[in-house]
């Protein structure tokens, strides 16, 4: 993937607002993304100096220079959640395949653990919270458009410091986006290499060979810090839990200063992949704009094509 020369394309300096919770914010990162009304739309994760998390929309006609909303996007019906909510973050956006609107899965930190929350919007004027959509300790939920399936990451792996994280991606299915059942494991992390811990990135994209699945991997075997990187796999069209190919090498790793230093050093974390095509099945020359969190502090843009991703999946 090729970093855009304007990187980082969104930083804390781009958040200009009179809202009292958005004064001198600390970071903007890990956006959801989609094409909406002919524009690139990002749903930004913004943290203020209380480390509170808010969502702001940002729109662009070219995918590089964004206009950021001055007010947080309202989230309706949070009273439907039976738990105390601390943070809602890391949204993944998919276009509704029946009717209009957009499905959104996001992580929700609560007093009973981290869950996936399911949200819906017609136009990004507000998000409607539909309900909790996972068991506790689940992250990185992404829908496979037009299917009943999603990928998710159970947080079952306990680090030496006691923090629970994920070393496996699984596939689940649902008829209502709220109640999900396990179908099969997708794949595990590879101990001692670049993707020991793993989780899905943006919602997978369909190409002639199958689903292009961009994921993050974490190398934990370095003494000073974990290193978050980006990888690619190719999943079967009809049985997406089957991996047809999985790249040996990462396709993006922290190398630039804005990726190496920040709230969490050594992080590139992909959360949105927007193809420059509205075709249901992307052709090989389709360009894909991939937006990623850099060191949990700013947002970078990397550009690739379907052909390039396929090539690296088989490398």
Buried (B, 14 or more C-beta within 10 A) or exposed (E): BEBBEEBBBBBBEBBEBEBEEBEEBBBBBBBBBBBBEEBBBBBBBBBBEEEBBBBBBBBBEEBBEBEBBEEBBEBEEBEEBEBEBBBBBBBBBBBBEEEEBBBBBBBBBBEEBBBBBBBBBEEBEEBBBBBBBBBBBBBBBBBBBEBBBBBBBBBEBEEEEEEBBBBBBBBBBBEEBBEBEEBEEBBBBBEEEBBBBBBBBBBBBBBEBBBBBBBBBBBBEEEEBBBBBBBBBBBEBEEBBBBBBBBBEBBBBBEBEBBBBBBBBBBBBBBBBBBBBEEEEBEBEBBBBBBBBBBBBBBBBBBBBBEBBBBBBEE
